[in-house]
Structure formats: structure tokens, C-alpha cells
Amino acid sequence: INIHFIEKFLGRLFTTGHERTVKAKKNIVAMFGLHGITAMVNFLLVPLTLSYLDSNRYGLWLTLSSIIGWVSFLDVGLGNGFRNKFAEAVAQGREDLARIYVSTYAVITAIMISCAVIFAALNPFLRWASILNTSPAMESELSTLALVAFIFFAARMVFGLIGTLLISLQRPAMSGAIDAVTSILSLAVIYLLTKTVPGSLFVLGATMTVIGAAVPMLANVYFFLTKYKKFTPSLRCVDLSHTRELLGVGLQFFVLQLTGVVVFSTANIIIAQLYGPAEVTPYNIAFKYYGIALLGFTVILTPFWSANTDAYVRGDIAWIERATRHLKKYWLFLMVVLIAMTLTSDV
């Protein structure tokens, strides 16, 4: 009886409501599963990495990666602008324009290459040991790792195009699958490192950044050669006159993203400078703990972004209003979850 009830419930869940709503619900369920796997793997990575490195070196990697991770904001909002404009073009049935947006956004490659060259020129003059508040003896290793990490973070930015495209097509679960595969592969490789290679900050950092770029790269190859071949970027489709459109709303999001960097990413640097790199580790564990609630709301919110764009283009304002009311209820529920997490945490 229970199985029949569950089947009936899932059947109604995935068949009732507007087609846009049904698609969003399917993606939310799939994303909860995928992000649950990713979160679990990321938590398993902490003790595994600490067994490979000591807390001081692990704290150094967390701080360095958070600094290098700022490269993700060098697209000055192009990614979010692309997400909206691409979704609009698809909703209007203008696949030719959608491909132009994909090809034009691909010029982020030129931006990332330029930034990598500039960083390579400046890196020898940066004193990473002082920045990270650690022993001068680690200067050479940190400098080399910073360069490698920047290059592959920049590559991940370029190949991240496919994730944004999938979300724009209201397929965020597919984008989540890329993240899940990246996390699982990282866990497997680091486990092998603990068994075969002596603890090395450079080996760990280089491995994680290479995997982080390689998986999205393979996803680009797969999707652009198969299901979404019609959107494959091409030099002949690049039209820089559309850059302004991509930057329009994107610049507004860029300001919000920049604020997020100041609030969150600089915390690792401040802690490392005031208390030492080792104290970055417990802070990040707590950050991951509370990040579970934020992840849950993000999972719910993500499918509605492009769905709202699609509804707006089609003039379905009533659907947007209904969706917004539901999202407000989820947000209030999240507040209750955060309070419960705080009361039950070991502080």
C-alpha cells in the first residue's frame, strides 16, 4: 500500500500543473539528489584531505583557492546576462540568435587568456607566503601552485558555458550532474593520492583544479556534439554588437557577486592573517554546515530563473506571480531550518 501511495504521489507531482511547473518540479527533485551527493562527497573530502595534509596546509589551500576563485567574477556579469538573453531567444523560437549569443559569450575565452597572461607576469612579484601568513620556505611551492590554479580556474570559467546553457534551457539537473561527477572524481583521485603519493600541497591543489576544468570541458564536447549541436559556438556566429545586451542585466548581477566576494571570500584571508592558516579549516567546516540550507534554497530557486524568463517572454505573468508566492513560502521554511540547525549544532 505504501509503495502504491508513493507511486501515486509521484505520479501526481510530476503530471499536475503547468508544463513549466512540472519541468521545474522534476529538476528540483533531481537536483536535491545530485546536490545531496555533492554535499556528502564534499564533507567526505574534508577528513580525507586532512589525512593527506595537515590542518595548516589544508587551510593554506582553502585560502589560496578562495583568492584564485575570484577569477570567476572576471566575466563582469556576462554569464548571467547570457543566461537571460539565451533563454529569451529560445522561448521566441530564434535558435539562430541563441547560437549567436553562445558564440558571442564564448569570447570570454579571450578574456580568460588575457587574464592568465597578466597573472603569469605578475605572479613572480606576489609574496604568497606573506599573503597567506605562512613560512617563507613555502614561497616557491605556493607561487607555482597559484599559477597552475589560476590557469585551470580560468579554463573552468570558459568551459562553464555548458552549465549556464543547460540552466537556460531549464535543465539545471544536468548542470548539477556535472558538479556531482567533478566532486566524485575529486574524492576518488584524492583517495588514490593518500595511498600512493606523500602529502603535497602542490599535488593536491593542482589535482583538484585540473579535475575542476576537465569535467566541464568533456561535458562541452559531449553536449555540443550531440543533443545541443545546433547551439555549438562558432567564430562566424560571433557578433560583438550583442555584447551590450549580454552585459545589460549581467552588470547588475556582477555588483551583487562582487559584494558576495567581499563578504565571504575575504573571510579566509582575514582568518589566516589574524589567527593562522590552520584556523581557516574549522571556519570552512562551519561554513559548509550552514551552506546546506542555502544549497537547499538554491536548488529550489535555480529552475525558476529561466522558467520565469520563459514565462515573461510569453506574457504569462500569472504563472510568475504563483511561482513567487511559493518561493516566499520556501524562504520562510528555510528560516526555521536555519534556527533548528543553530540550536542543534555543537558550539
BALOBA-1460 file (C-alpha; in Angstrom, 3 decimals):
// residues 347
<rec num="1" residu="i" x="0.000" y="0.000" z="0.000"/>
<rec num="2" residu="n" x="2.815" y="2.373" z="0.872"/>
<rec num="3" residu="i" x="4.517" y="1.731" z="-2.445"/>
<rec num="4" residu="h" x="1.256" y="2.356" z="-4.280"/>
<rec num="5" residu="f" x="0.760" y="5.596" z="-2.338"/>
<rec num="6" residu="i" x="4.288" y="6.769" z="-3.177"/>
<rec num="7" residu="e" x="3.818" y="5.929" z="-6.853"/>
<rec num="8" residu="k" x="0.507" y="7.784" z="-6.905"/>
<rec num="9" residu="f" x="2.016" y="10.798" z="-5.123"/>
<rec num="10" residu="l" x="4.993" y="10.967" z="-7.501"/>
<rec num="11" residu="g" x="2.691" y="10.491" z="-10.469"/>
<rec num="12" residu="r" x="0.580" y="13.480" z="-9.443"/>
<rec num="13" residu="l" x="3.657" y="15.518" z="-8.534"/>
<rec num="14" residu="f" x="5.160" y="15.110" z="-11.989"/>
<rec num="15" residu="t" x="1.984" y="15.352" z="-14.072"/>
<rec num="16" residu="t" x="-0.226" y="18.033" z="-12.486"/>
<rec num="17" residu="g" x="0.226" y="21.734" z="-13.072"/>
<rec num="18" residu="h" x="1.570" y="23.862" z="-15.890"/>
<rec num="19" residu="e" x="4.182" y="22.227" z="-18.142"/>
<rec num="20" residu="r" x="6.702" y="24.805" z="-16.923"/>
<rec num="21" residu="t" x="5.903" y="23.937" z="-13.303"/>
<rec num="22" residu="v" x="6.146" y="20.181" z="-13.905"/>
<rec num="23" residu="k" x="9.549" y="20.645" z="-15.517"/>
<rec num="24" residu="a" x="10.708" y="22.744" z="-12.555"/>
<rec num="25" residu="k" x="9.500" y="20.107" z="-10.050"/>
<rec num="26" residu="k" x="11.311" y="17.312" z="-11.896"/>
<rec num="27" residu="n" x="14.516" y="19.340" z="-11.895"/>
<rec num="28" residu="i" x="14.165" y="20.204" z="-8.197"/>
<rec num="29" residu="v" x="13.783" y="16.535" z="-7.209"/>
<rec num="30" residu="a" x="16.736" y="15.514" z="-9.406"/>
<rec num="31" residu="m" x="18.869" y="18.389" z="-8.133"/>
<rec num="32" residu="f" x="18.191" y="17.543" z="-4.489"/>
<rec num="33" residu="g" x="19.542" y="14.070" z="-5.204"/>
<rec num="34" residu="l" x="22.557" y="15.319" z="-7.151"/>
<rec num="35" residu="h" x="23.400" y="18.146" z="-4.753"/>
<rec num="36" residu="g" x="22.904" y="15.757" z="-1.848"/>
<rec num="37" residu="i" x="25.548" y="13.515" z="-3.379"/>
<rec num="38" residu="t" x="27.826" y="16.514" z="-3.997"/>
<rec num="39" residu="a" x="27.399" y="17.795" z="-0.425"/>
<rec num="40" residu="m" x="28.102" y="14.358" z="1.043"/>
<rec num="41" residu="v" x="31.193" y="13.949" z="-1.119"/>
<rec num="42" residu="n" x="32.438" y="17.415" z="-0.152"/>
<rec num="43" residu="f" x="32.068" y="16.558" z="3.535"/>
<rec num="44" residu="l" x="33.957" y="13.304" z="2.974"/>
<rec num="45" residu="l" x="36.676" y="15.307" z="1.236"/>
<rec num="46" residu="v" x="37.432" y="17.245" z="4.428"/>
<rec num="47" residu="p" x="38.692" y="14.350" z="6.621"/>
<rec num="48" residu="l" x="40.276" y="12.676" z="3.596"/>
<rec num="49" residu="t" x="42.183" y="15.832" z="2.682"/>
<rec num="50" residu="l" x="43.182" y="16.400" z="6.309"/>
<rec num="51" residu="s" x="44.600" y="12.868" z="6.366"/>
<rec num="52" residu="y" x="46.658" y="13.765" z="3.287"/>
<rec num="53" residu="l" x="47.706" y="17.226" z="4.506"/>
<rec num="54" residu="d" x="47.926" y="18.714" z="7.986"/>
<rec num="55" residu="s" x="45.379" y="21.362" z="9.011"/>
<rec num="56" residu="n" x="47.873" y="24.167" z="8.322"/>
<rec num="57" residu="r" x="48.499" y="23.164" z="4.699"/>
<rec num="58" residu="y" x="44.828" y="22.408" z="4.142"/>
<rec num="59" residu="g" x="43.998" y="25.877" z="5.461"/>
<rec num="60" residu="l" x="46.566" y="27.319" z="3.042"/>
<rec num="61" residu="w" x="44.847" y="25.573" z="0.124"/>
<rec num="62" residu="l" x="41.399" y="26.762" z="1.204"/>
<rec num="63" residu="t" x="42.627" y="30.346" z="1.453"/>
<rec num="64" residu="l" x="44.609" y="30.272" z="-1.788"/>
<rec num="65" residu="s" x="41.750" y="28.684" z="-3.734"/>
<rec num="66" residu="s" x="39.292" y="31.263" z="-2.409"/>
<rec num="67" residu="i" x="41.596" y="34.052" z="-3.629"/>
<rec num="68" residu="i" x="42.184" y="32.456" z="-7.033"/>
<rec num="69" residu="g" x="38.454" y="31.735" z="-7.208"/>
<rec num="70" residu="w" x="37.899" y="35.465" z="-7.693"/>
<rec num="71" residu="v" x="38.662" y="34.783" z="-11.352"/>
<rec num="72" residu="s" x="35.037" y="33.663" z="-11.642"/>
<rec num="73" residu="f" x="33.981" y="37.318" z="-11.458"/>
<rec num="74" residu="l" x="36.156" y="38.436" z="-14.366"/>
<rec num="75" residu="d" x="33.271" y="37.825" z="-16.765"/>
<rec num="76" residu="v" x="31.772" y="41.086" z="-15.356"/>
<rec num="77" residu="g" x="28.274" y="39.619" z="-15.458"/>
<rec num="78" residu="l" x="28.388" y="38.159" z="-18.963"/>
<rec num="79" residu="g" x="27.339" y="34.747" z="-17.654"/>
<rec num="80" residu="n" x="24.125" y="35.927" z="-16.021"/>
<rec num="81" residu="g" x="23.345" y="38.210" z="-18.958"/>
<rec num="82" residu="f" x="23.846" y="35.272" z="-21.310"/>
<rec num="83" residu="r" x="21.540" y="33.096" z="-19.223"/>
<rec num="84" residu="n" x="18.670" y="35.568" z="-19.609"/>
<rec num="85" residu="k" x="19.185" y="36.501" z="-23.263"/>
<rec num="86" residu="f" x="19.719" y="32.901" z="-24.370"/>
<rec num="87" residu="a" x="16.531" y="31.795" z="-22.572"/>
<rec num="88" residu="e" x="14.620" y="34.650" z="-24.232"/>
<rec num="89" residu="a" x="15.853" y="33.664" z="-27.705"/>
<rec num="90" residu="v" x="14.907" y="30.002" z="-27.157"/>
<rec num="91" residu="a" x="11.439" y="30.994" z="-25.848"/>
<rec num="92" residu="q" x="10.932" y="33.072" z="-29.005"/>
<rec num="93" residu="g" x="11.991" y="30.128" z="-31.175"/>
<rec num="94" residu="r" x="15.008" y="32.073" z="-32.513"/>
<rec num="95" residu="e" x="17.641" y="29.346" z="-32.405"/>
<rec num="96" residu="d" x="19.887" y="31.295" z="-34.779"/>
<rec num="97" residu="l" x="20.012" y="34.185" z="-32.320"/>
<rec num="98" residu="a" x="20.545" y="31.765" z="-29.446"/>
<rec num="99" residu="r" x="23.621" y="30.391" z="-31.227"/>
<rec num="100" residu="i" x="24.907" y="33.926" z="-31.765"/>
<rec num="101" residu="y" x="24.612" y="34.537" z="-28.003"/>
<rec num="102" residu="v" x="26.512" y="31.303" z="-27.290"/>
<rec num="103" residu="s" x="29.264" y="32.213" z="-29.775"/>
<rec num="104" residu="t" x="29.480" y="35.793" z="-28.552"/>
<rec num="105" residu="y" x="29.674" y="34.696" z="-24.913"/>
<rec num="106" residu="a" x="32.491" y="32.370" z="-25.962"/>
<rec num="107" residu="v" x="34.688" y="35.473" z="-26.301"/>
<rec num="108" residu="i" x="35.112" y="35.013" z="-22.555"/>
<rec num="109" residu="t" x="37.909" y="32.711" z="-23.737"/>
<rec num="110" residu="a" x="39.892" y="35.724" z="-24.941"/>
<rec num="111" residu="i" x="39.267" y="37.494" z="-21.621"/>
<rec num="112" residu="m" x="40.452" y="34.496" z="-19.609"/>
<rec num="113" residu="i" x="43.576" y="34.010" z="-21.746"/>
<rec num="114" residu="s" x="44.444" y="37.685" z="-21.327"/>
<rec num="115" residu="c" x="43.936" y="37.484" z="-17.568"/>
<rec num="116" residu="a" x="46.075" y="34.329" z="-17.355"/>
<rec num="117" residu="v" x="48.931" y="36.044" z="-19.224"/>
<rec num="118" residu="i" x="48.706" y="39.099" z="-16.948"/>
<rec num="119" residu="f" x="48.612" y="36.924" z="-13.826"/>
<rec num="120" residu="a" x="51.624" y="34.902" z="-15.037"/>
<rec num="121" residu="a" x="53.560" y="38.156" z="-15.453"/>
<rec num="122" residu="l" x="52.572" y="39.489" z="-12.011"/>
<rec num="123" residu="n" x="52.774" y="36.238" z="-10.046"/>
<rec num="124" residu="p" x="56.589" y="36.285" z="-9.512"/>
<rec num="125" residu="f" x="56.216" y="39.629" z="-7.729"/>
<rec num="126" residu="l" x="53.482" y="38.426" z="-5.359"/>
<rec num="127" residu="r" x="54.661" y="37.233" z="-1.955"/>
<rec num="128" residu="w" x="52.232" y="34.400" z="-1.326"/>
<rec num="129" residu="a" x="53.867" y="33.367" z="1.937"/>
<rec num="130" residu="s" x="53.135" y="36.814" z="3.366"/>
<rec num="131" residu="i" x="49.645" y="36.964" z="1.853"/>
<rec num="132" residu="l" x="48.784" y="33.612" z="3.434"/>
<rec num="133" residu="n" x="50.711" y="34.274" z="6.656"/>
<rec num="134" residu="t" x="52.919" y="31.200" z="6.479"/>
<rec num="135" residu="s" x="56.598" y="30.215" z="6.398"/>
<rec num="136" residu="p" x="58.782" y="31.899" z="3.719"/>
<rec num="137" residu="a" x="60.114" y="28.406" z="2.945"/>
<rec num="138" residu="m" x="56.821" y="27.668" z="1.176"/>
<rec num="139" residu="e" x="57.060" y="30.675" z="-1.164"/>
<rec num="140" residu="s" x="58.176" y="28.722" z="-4.239"/>
<rec num="141" residu="e" x="55.559" y="25.975" z="-3.848"/>
<rec num="142" residu="l" x="52.765" y="28.465" z="-3.247"/>
<rec num="143" residu="s" x="53.772" y="30.645" z="-6.190"/>
<rec num="144" residu="t" x="53.822" y="27.685" z="-8.582"/>
<rec num="145" residu="l" x="50.517" y="26.382" z="-7.257"/>
<rec num="146" residu="a" x="48.912" y="29.827" z="-7.554"/>
<rec num="147" residu="l" x="49.840" y="30.000" z="-11.251"/>
<rec num="148" residu="v" x="48.574" y="26.473" z="-12.005"/>
<rec num="149" residu="a" x="45.367" y="27.067" z="-10.034"/>
<rec num="150" residu="f" x="44.687" y="30.372" z="-11.815"/>
<rec num="151" residu="i" x="45.135" y="28.832" z="-15.268"/>
<rec num="152" residu="f" x="42.747" y="25.954" z="-14.573"/>
<rec num="153" residu="f" x="40.234" y="28.138" z="-12.737"/>
<rec num="154" residu="a" x="40.208" y="30.350" z="-15.834"/>
<rec num="155" residu="a" x="39.750" y="27.259" z="-18.032"/>
<rec num="156" residu="r" x="36.851" y="26.180" z="-15.848"/>
<rec num="157" residu="m" x="35.280" y="29.592" z="-16.421"/>
<rec num="158" residu="v" x="35.455" y="29.056" z="-20.183"/>
<rec num="159" residu="f" x="34.077" y="25.523" z="-20.074"/>
<rec num="160" residu="g" x="31.424" y="26.561" z="-17.555"/>
<rec num="161" residu="l" x="29.473" y="27.830" z="-20.568"/>
<rec num="162" residu="i" x="27.739" y="24.472" z="-20.903"/>
<rec num="163" residu="g" x="26.418" y="24.620" z="-17.329"/>
<rec num="164" residu="t" x="24.917" y="28.074" z="-17.907"/>
<rec num="165" residu="l" x="23.403" y="26.923" z="-21.199"/>
<rec num="166" residu="l" x="21.788" y="23.888" z="-19.545"/>
<rec num="167" residu="i" x="20.260" y="26.082" z="-16.832"/>
<rec num="168" residu="s" x="18.969" y="28.477" z="-19.502"/>
<rec num="169" residu="l" x="17.281" y="25.547" z="-21.219"/>
<rec num="170" residu="q" x="15.563" y="24.683" z="-17.898"/>
<rec num="171" residu="r" x="17.829" y="21.653" z="-17.461"/>
<rec num="172" residu="p" x="19.648" y="22.611" z="-14.230"/>
<rec num="173" residu="a" x="19.738" y="18.983" z="-13.102"/>
<rec num="174" residu="m" x="22.103" y="18.228" z="-15.985"/>
<rec num="175" residu="s" x="24.331" y="21.065" z="-14.824"/>
<rec num="176" residu="g" x="24.174" y="19.649" z="-11.292"/>
<rec num="177" residu="a" x="25.252" y="16.264" z="-12.658"/>
<rec num="178" residu="i" x="28.468" y="17.864" z="-13.952"/>
<rec num="179" residu="d" x="29.220" y="19.189" z="-10.457"/>
<rec num="180" residu="a" x="28.437" y="15.806" z="-8.900"/>
<rec num="181" residu="v" x="30.779" y="13.977" z="-11.277"/>
<rec num="182" residu="t" x="33.513" y="16.545" z="-10.550"/>
<rec num="183" residu="s" x="33.169" y="16.012" z="-6.787"/>
<rec num="184" residu="i" x="33.092" y="12.214" z="-7.016"/>
<rec num="185" residu="l" x="36.132" y="12.138" z="-9.293"/>
<rec num="186" residu="s" x="37.998" y="14.510" z="-6.945"/>
<rec num="187" residu="l" x="37.217" y="12.244" z="-3.980"/>
<rec num="188" residu="a" x="38.397" y="9.146" z="-5.851"/>
<rec num="189" residu="v" x="41.640" y="10.741" z="-7.036"/>
<rec num="190" residu="i" x="42.495" y="12.225" z="-3.630"/>
<rec num="191" residu="y" x="41.864" y="8.825" z="-2.056"/>
<rec num="192" residu="l" x="44.383" y="7.349" z="-4.510"/>
<rec num="193" residu="l" x="46.835" y="10.122" z="-3.615"/>
<rec num="194" residu="t" x="46.619" y="9.220" z="0.075"/>
<rec num="195" residu="k" x="47.669" y="5.690" z="-0.851"/>
<rec num="196" residu="t" x="50.365" y="6.436" z="-3.408"/>
<rec num="197" residu="v" x="51.832" y="9.949" z="-3.094"/>
<rec num="198" residu="p" x="53.330" y="11.606" z="0.019"/>
<rec num="199" residu="g" x="51.382" y="14.619" z="1.294"/>
<rec num="200" residu="s" x="51.940" y="17.585" z="-1.013"/>
<rec num="201" residu="l" x="50.055" y="20.873" z="-1.118"/>
<rec num="202" residu="f" x="51.007" y="21.390" z="-4.760"/>
<rec num="203" residu="v" x="49.882" y="17.910" z="-5.850"/>
<rec num="204" residu="l" x="46.547" y="18.282" z="-4.047"/>
<rec num="205" residu="g" x="45.798" y="21.775" z="-5.386"/>
<rec num="206" residu="a" x="46.898" y="21.012" z="-8.937"/>
<rec num="207" residu="t" x="44.866" y="17.789" z="-8.996"/>
<rec num="208" residu="m" x="41.655" y="19.442" z="-7.804"/>
<rec num="209" residu="t" x="41.893" y="22.375" z="-10.218"/>
<rec num="210" residu="v" x="42.702" y="20.145" z="-13.192"/>
<rec num="211" residu="i" x="39.699" y="17.917" z="-12.450"/>
<rec num="212" residu="g" x="37.535" y="21.002" z="-11.951"/>
<rec num="213" residu="a" x="38.335" y="22.128" z="-15.510"/>
<rec num="214" residu="a" x="38.498" y="18.729" z="-17.219"/>
<rec num="215" residu="v" x="34.975" y="17.521" z="-16.366"/>
<rec num="216" residu="p" x="33.170" y="20.656" z="-17.731"/>
<rec num="217" residu="m" x="35.432" y="20.509" z="-20.801"/>
<rec num="218" residu="l" x="34.317" y="16.942" z="-21.550"/>
<rec num="219" residu="a" x="30.699" y="17.984" z="-20.915"/>
<rec num="220" residu="n" x="31.092" y="20.737" z="-23.541"/>
<rec num="221" residu="v" x="32.403" y="18.235" z="-26.063"/>
<rec num="222" residu="y" x="29.581" y="15.787" z="-25.346"/>
<rec num="223" residu="f" x="26.625" y="18.191" z="-25.403"/>
<rec num="224" residu="f" x="27.809" y="20.337" z="-28.324"/>
<rec num="225" residu="l" x="28.458" y="17.247" z="-30.442"/>
<rec num="226" residu="t" x="25.153" y="15.581" z="-29.605"/>
<rec num="227" residu="k" x="21.945" y="16.989" z="-28.105"/>
<rec num="228" residu="y" x="22.766" y="20.686" z="-28.444"/>
<rec num="229" residu="k" x="24.793" y="20.635" z="-31.638"/>
<rec num="230" residu="k" x="22.578" y="23.408" z="-33.048"/>
<rec num="231" residu="f" x="23.969" y="25.773" z="-30.389"/>
<rec num="232" residu="t" x="27.641" y="24.909" z="-30.915"/>
<rec num="233" residu="p" x="29.703" y="28.138" z="-30.732"/>
<rec num="234" residu="s" x="31.341" y="29.244" z="-33.967"/>
<rec num="235" residu="l" x="33.644" y="32.140" z="-34.855"/>
<rec num="236" residu="r" x="31.443" y="33.059" z="-37.809"/>
<rec num="237" residu="c" x="28.492" y="33.472" z="-35.419"/>
<rec num="238" residu="v" x="30.301" y="35.890" z="-33.103"/>
<rec num="239" residu="d" x="28.560" y="39.257" z="-33.132"/>
<rec num="240" residu="l" x="30.110" y="41.707" z="-30.696"/>
<rec num="241" residu="s" x="27.177" y="44.076" z="-31.184"/>
<rec num="242" residu="h" x="25.247" y="41.736" z="-28.852"/>
<rec num="243" residu="t" x="27.815" y="42.128" z="-26.063"/>
<rec num="244" residu="r" x="25.935" y="45.149" z="-24.755"/>
<rec num="245" residu="e" x="22.771" y="43.067" z="-24.436"/>
<rec num="246" residu="l" x="24.633" y="40.347" z="-22.544"/>
<rec num="247" residu="l" x="26.178" y="42.911" z="-20.226"/>
<rec num="248" residu="g" x="22.915" y="44.780" z="-19.541"/>
<rec num="249" residu="v" x="21.353" y="42.831" z="-16.683"/>
<rec num="250" residu="g" x="24.617" y="40.973" z="-16.140"/>
<rec num="251" residu="l" x="26.361" y="44.067" z="-14.776"/>
<rec num="252" residu="q" x="23.710" y="44.407" z="-12.081"/>
<rec num="253" residu="f" x="24.338" y="40.809" z="-11.014"/>
<rec num="254" residu="f" x="28.067" y="41.499" z="-11.137"/>
<rec num="255" residu="v" x="27.683" y="44.118" z="-8.404"/>
<rec num="256" residu="l" x="25.871" y="41.571" z="-6.230"/>
<rec num="257" residu="q" x="28.518" y="38.933" z="-6.953"/>
<rec num="258" residu="l" x="31.291" y="41.367" z="-6.093"/>
<rec num="259" residu="t" x="29.582" y="42.063" z="-2.775"/>
<rec num="260" residu="g" x="29.486" y="38.329" z="-2.135"/>
<rec num="261" residu="v" x="33.222" y="38.111" z="-2.739"/>
<rec num="262" residu="v" x="33.915" y="40.850" z="-0.209"/>
<rec num="263" residu="v" x="31.641" y="39.284" z="2.408"/>
<rec num="264" residu="f" x="32.574" y="35.606" z="2.013"/>
<rec num="265" residu="s" x="35.848" y="35.076" z="0.152"/>
<rec num="266" residu="t" x="37.856" y="37.601" z="2.164"/>
<rec num="267" residu="a" x="36.951" y="35.798" z="5.408"/>
<rec num="268" residu="n" x="39.603" y="33.140" z="4.714"/>
<rec num="269" residu="i" x="42.273" y="35.808" z="4.209"/>
<rec num="270" residu="i" x="41.308" y="37.697" z="7.382"/>
<rec num="271" residu="i" x="41.322" y="34.499" z="9.475"/>
<rec num="272" residu="a" x="44.655" y="33.379" z="8.005"/>
<rec num="273" residu="q" x="46.241" y="36.760" z="8.758"/>
<rec num="274" residu="l" x="44.850" y="37.105" z="12.292"/>
<rec num="275" residu="y" x="44.896" y="33.522" z="13.556"/>
<rec num="276" residu="g" x="46.927" y="31.488" z="11.051"/>
<rec num="277" residu="p" x="46.024" y="29.180" z="8.147"/>
<rec num="278" residu="a" x="45.129" y="26.290" z="10.453"/>
<rec num="279" residu="e" x="42.094" y="28.209" z="11.779"/>
<rec num="280" residu="v" x="40.673" y="28.505" z="8.259"/>
<rec num="281" residu="t" x="39.809" y="24.797" z="8.397"/>
<rec num="282" residu="p" x="37.222" y="24.875" z="11.258"/>
<rec num="283" residu="y" x="35.703" y="28.053" z="9.799"/>
<rec num="284" residu="n" x="35.159" y="26.327" z="6.452"/>
<rec num="285" residu="i" x="33.654" y="23.273" z="8.119"/>
<rec num="286" residu="a" x="31.088" y="25.517" z="9.831"/>
<rec num="287" residu="f" x="30.559" y="27.392" z="6.563"/>
<rec num="288" residu="k" x="29.815" y="24.113" z="4.774"/>
<rec num="289" residu="y" x="27.387" y="23.147" z="7.545"/>
<rec num="290" residu="y" x="25.271" y="26.269" z="7.193"/>
<rec num="291" residu="g" x="25.731" y="26.111" z="3.441"/>
<rec num="292" residu="i" x="23.428" y="23.088" z="3.391"/>
<rec num="293" residu="a" x="20.388" y="25.325" z="3.981"/>
<rec num="294" residu="l" x="21.482" y="27.803" z="1.323"/>
<rec num="295" residu="l" x="22.103" y="24.936" z="-1.083"/>
<rec num="296" residu="g" x="18.571" y="23.664" z="-0.485"/>
<rec num="297" residu="f" x="17.021" y="27.010" z="-1.368"/>
<rec num="298" residu="t" x="19.333" y="27.398" z="-4.384"/>
<rec num="299" residu="v" x="18.182" y="24.009" z="-5.660"/>
<rec num="300" residu="i" x="14.568" y="25.196" z="-5.495"/>
<rec num="301" residu="l" x="15.288" y="28.662" z="-6.897"/>
<rec num="302" residu="t" x="17.511" y="27.708" z="-9.856"/>
<rec num="303" residu="p" x="14.878" y="26.023" z="-12.091"/>
<rec num="304" residu="f" x="12.598" y="29.040" z="-11.686"/>
<rec num="305" residu="w" x="15.148" y="31.555" z="-13.023"/>
<rec num="306" residu="s" x="14.959" y="30.542" z="-16.675"/>
<rec num="307" residu="a" x="11.353" y="29.406" z="-16.252"/>
<rec num="308" residu="n" x="10.447" y="32.963" z="-15.205"/>
<rec num="309" residu="t" x="12.283" y="34.315" z="-18.248"/>
<rec num="310" residu="d" x="10.336" y="31.943" z="-20.478"/>
<rec num="311" residu="a" x="7.031" y="32.942" z="-18.821"/>
<rec num="312" residu="y" x="7.805" y="36.652" z="-19.116"/>
<rec num="313" residu="v" x="8.623" y="36.387" z="-22.819"/>
<rec num="314" residu="r" x="5.341" y="34.532" z="-23.386"/>
<rec num="315" residu="g" x="3.388" y="37.061" z="-21.298"/>
<rec num="316" residu="d" x="2.393" y="34.507" z="-18.634"/>
<rec num="317" residu="i" x="2.563" y="36.917" z="-15.673"/>
<rec num="318" residu="a" x="0.029" y="34.899" z="-13.649"/>
<rec num="319" residu="w" x="2.416" y="31.936" z="-13.572"/>
<rec num="320" residu="i" x="5.263" y="34.174" z="-12.359"/>
<rec num="321" residu="e" x="3.089" y="35.502" z="-9.519"/>
<rec num="322" residu="r" x="2.122" y="31.978" z="-8.418"/>
<rec num="323" residu="a" x="5.725" y="30.806" z="-8.530"/>
<rec num="324" residu="t" x="6.876" y="33.818" z="-6.498"/>
<rec num="325" residu="r" x="4.308" y="33.104" z="-3.768"/>
<rec num="326" residu="h" x="5.547" y="29.514" z="-3.488"/>
<rec num="327" residu="l" x="9.185" y="30.640" z="-3.331"/>
<rec num="328" residu="k" x="8.376" y="33.005" z="-0.452"/>
<rec num="329" residu="k" x="6.940" y="30.053" z="1.494"/>
<rec num="330" residu="y" x="10.112" y="28.040" z="0.861"/>
<rec num="331" residu="w" x="12.189" y="31.001" z="2.078"/>
<rec num="332" residu="l" x="10.247" y="31.198" z="5.349"/>
<rec num="333" residu="f" x="10.679" y="27.448" z="5.835"/>
<rec num="334" residu="l" x="14.422" y="27.931" z="5.322"/>
<rec num="335" residu="m" x="14.496" y="30.390" z="8.240"/>
<rec num="336" residu="v" x="13.014" y="27.709" z="10.504"/>
<rec num="337" residu="v" x="15.598" y="25.181" z="9.268"/>
<rec num="338" residu="l" x="18.487" y="27.595" z="9.977"/>
<rec num="339" residu="i" x="17.223" y="28.210" z="13.530"/>
<rec num="340" residu="a" x="16.966" y="24.456" z="14.119"/>
<rec num="341" residu="m" x="20.481" y="23.909" z="12.721"/>
<rec num="342" residu="t" x="21.872" y="26.536" z="15.086"/>
<rec num="343" residu="l" x="20.086" y="25.126" z="18.161"/>
<rec num="344" residu="t" x="21.255" y="21.553" z="17.423"/>
<rec num="345" residu="s" x="24.822" y="22.398" z="16.408"/>
<rec num="346" residu="d" x="27.789" y="21.668" z="18.672"/>
<rec num="347" residu="v" x="29.090" y="25.156" z="19.540"/>
